[in-house]
Amino acid sequence: MAGGVLLSLGILAAQYALALVCLSVSLVITCSITVVIGTTVNYFLDNRINSAELLFPGVGSFVIAVCLASAVHALNADDIPE
């Protein structure tokens, strides 16, 4: 039940984000937050089979890749003539 409520809140937040910013920005941010929060929550819910030495550097690399992609998108947006 709580998962459904959280999913509904996530969809509602994504709809508001789409209304405020473009799809290429809001989709990347929404997916990134989903991956980071989901991975962290799953790590703490089942710590029998998880290895923090492998998991959190991977999540950190994912966050760095998203930040770099956002920076490149911002730089390319400045080059597009209006």
Backbone as numpy.savetxt, mean C-alpha at the origin, in Angstrom:
# Nx Ny Nz CAx CAy CAz Cx Cy Cz
-16.41 -11.36 10.66 -17.23 -10.17 10.66 -16.36 -8.91 10.66
-15.34 -8.91 11.50 -14.47 -7.73 11.57 -13.71 -7.54 10.26
-13.37 -8.65 9.61 -12.69 -8.54 8.32 -13.56 -7.88 7.27
-14.85 -8.19 7.27 -15.77 -7.57 6.33 -15.94 -6.08 6.59
-15.96 -5.72 7.86 -16.07 -4.29 8.21 -14.83 -3.55 7.75
-13.66 -4.14 7.99 -12.42 -3.49 7.56 -12.34 -3.41 6.04
-12.80 -4.44 5.35 -12.80 -4.42 3.89 -13.72 -3.32 3.37
-14.89 -3.17 3.98 -15.82 -2.11 3.58 -15.23 -0.73 3.83
-14.57 -0.55 4.96 -13.93 0.74 5.23 -12.81 1.02 4.24
-12.08 -0.02 3.85 -11.02 0.16 2.85 -11.57 0.55 1.50
-12.68 -0.05 1.10 -13.30 0.30 -0.18 -13.82 1.72 -0.14
-14.42 2.11 0.98 -14.92 3.47 1.13 -13.77 4.48 1.07
-12.66 4.17 1.73 -11.50 5.06 1.69 -10.93 5.15 0.29
-10.92 4.04 -0.44 -10.42 4.07 -1.82 -11.31 4.92 -2.71
-12.61 4.89 -2.49 -13.52 5.71 -3.29 -13.29 7.20 -3.02
-13.10 7.56 -1.77 -12.80 8.96 -1.45 -11.45 9.37 -2.04
-10.47 8.48 -2.00 -9.16 8.80 -2.56 -9.25 9.01 -4.07
-10.05 8.19 -4.75 -10.22 8.35 -6.19 -10.88 9.67 -6.53
-11.74 10.15 -5.65 -12.40 11.43 -5.90 -11.44 12.60 -5.72
-10.42 12.42 -4.89 -9.50 13.52 -4.58 -8.27 13.55 -5.48
-7.72 12.39 -5.81 -6.50 12.33 -6.62 -6.72 11.35 -7.77
-5.77 11.30 -8.68 -5.93 10.44 -9.86 -5.75 8.96 -9.50
-6.12 8.11 -10.43 -6.09 6.66 -10.22 -4.68 6.15 -10.01
-3.72 6.68 -10.75 -2.36 6.15 -10.66 -1.72 6.41 -9.30
-2.17 7.42 -8.61 -1.63 7.71 -7.28 -2.39 6.93 -6.21
-3.71 7.00 -6.25 -4.50 6.38 -5.18 -4.41 4.86 -5.20
-4.34 4.26 -6.36 -4.26 2.80 -6.44 -2.94 2.29 -5.87
-1.86 2.96 -6.16 -0.55 2.55 -5.65 -0.50 2.68 -4.13
-1.00 3.78 -3.62 -0.97 3.99 -2.17 -1.88 2.98 -1.47
-3.06 2.75 -2.01 -3.99 1.80 -1.40 -3.41 0.39 -1.37
-2.84 -0.04 -2.48 -2.25 -1.38 -2.53 -1.05 -1.50 -1.61
-0.26 -0.46 -1.51 0.92 -0.49 -0.65 0.52 -0.60 0.81
-0.46 0.19 1.21 -0.92 0.12 2.60 -1.50 -1.26 2.89
-2.22 -1.82 1.94 -2.79 -3.15 2.13 -1.71 -4.20 2.33
-0.66 -4.16 1.54 0.42 -5.14 1.66 1.14 -4.99 2.99
1.48 -3.78 3.37 2.25 -3.57 4.60 1.43 -3.95 5.83
0.19 -3.49 5.90 -0.64 -3.80 7.07 -0.98 -5.29 7.11
-1.33 -5.86 5.96 -1.67 -7.28 5.92 -0.51 -8.17 6.32
0.67 -7.85 5.84 1.85 -8.65 6.19 2.18 -8.54 7.67
2.10 -7.33 8.20 2.41 -7.13 9.62 1.39 -7.83 10.51
0.12 -7.70 10.20 -0.92 -8.34 11.02 -0.79 -9.86 10.95
-0.57 -10.40 9.76 -0.41 -11.85 9.64 0.82 -12.36 10.38
1.86 -11.56 10.44 3.06 -11.97 11.17 2.74 -12.13 12.66
2.01 -11.17 13.21 1.72 -11.23 14.64 0.61 -12.22 14.97
-0.26 -12.54 14.03 -1.32 -13.50 14.30 -0.81 -14.94 14.32
0.18 -15.25 13.49 0.70 -16.61 13.42 2.21 -16.55 13.40
2.82 -16.53 14.57 4.27 -16.39 14.62 4.99 -17.73 14.72
4.30 -18.83 14.46 4.95 -20.14 14.50 5.81 -20.38 13.26
5.31 -19.96 12.10 5.99 -20.30 10.84 6.65 -19.10 10.18
6.56 -17.95 10.79 7.09 -16.73 10.17 8.53 -16.48 10.59
9.28 -15.92 9.69 10.66 -15.56 9.96 10.82 -14.06 9.75
11.00 -13.33 10.83 11.11 -11.88 10.74 12.33 -11.45 9.94
13.37 -12.28 9.94 14.59 -11.94 9.20 14.34 -11.91 7.70
13.37 -12.65 7.23 13.04 -12.65 5.80 11.86 -11.73 5.48
10.92 -11.66 6.39 9.67 -10.96 6.11 9.83 -9.44 6.10
10.37 -8.88 7.16 10.40 -7.43 7.27 11.39 -6.74 6.33
12.54 -7.31 5.99 13.34 -6.69 4.92 12.61 -6.69 3.58
11.82 -7.72 3.32 11.03 -7.74 2.09 9.97 -6.66 2.07
9.29 -6.47 3.20 8.29 -5.40 3.30 8.97 -4.05 3.19
10.13 -3.90 3.81 10.87 -2.64 3.70 11.30 -2.35 2.27
11.74 -3.38 1.57 12.09 -3.20 0.15 10.89 -2.80 -0.67
9.73 -3.38 -0.36 8.50 -3.02 -1.06 8.15 -1.56 -0.82
8.27 -1.10 0.42 7.95 0.30 0.74 8.92 1.24 0.02
10.19 0.90 -0.01 11.17 1.73 -0.71 10.86 1.77 -2.21
10.49 0.64 -2.79 10.14 0.61 -4.21 8.93 1.47 -4.51
7.95 1.46 -3.63 6.75 2.29 -3.83 7.11 3.77 -3.72
7.95 4.12 -2.76 8.36 5.53 -2.63 9.13 5.99 -3.86
10.03 5.16 -4.36 10.78 5.53 -5.56 9.87 5.64 -6.78
8.90 4.74 -6.90 7.96 4.82 -8.02 7.11 6.08 -7.93
6.72 6.46 -6.73 5.95 7.70 -6.56 6.78 8.92 -6.92
8.05 8.89 -6.55 8.93 10.00 -6.89 9.12 10.12 -8.40
9.29 9.00 -9.08 9.42 9.02 -10.53 8.14 9.51 -11.18
7.00 9.09 -10.66 5.72 9.55 -11.20 5.58 11.06 -11.04
6.00 11.58 -9.89 5.91 13.02 -9.67 6.85 13.78 -10.61
8.03 13.24 -10.85 8.96 13.89 -11.77 8.44 13.86 -13.20
7.83 12.76 -13.60 7.28 12.67 -14.95 6.05 13.53 -15.13
5.29 13.74 -14.08 4.10 14.58 -14.17 4.47 16.03 -14.46
5.64 16.45 -14.01 6.09 17.82 -14.27 6.48 18.01 -15.74
6.85 16.94 -16.42 7.29 17.03 -17.82 6.14 17.06 -18.82
4.95 16.69 -18.40 3.81 16.63 -19.32 3.26 18.04 -19.54
3.24 18.51 -20.79 2.69 19.85 -21.05 1.17 19.84 -20.90
0.65 20.96 -20.44 -0.80 21.04 -20.26 -1.47 21.76 -21.39
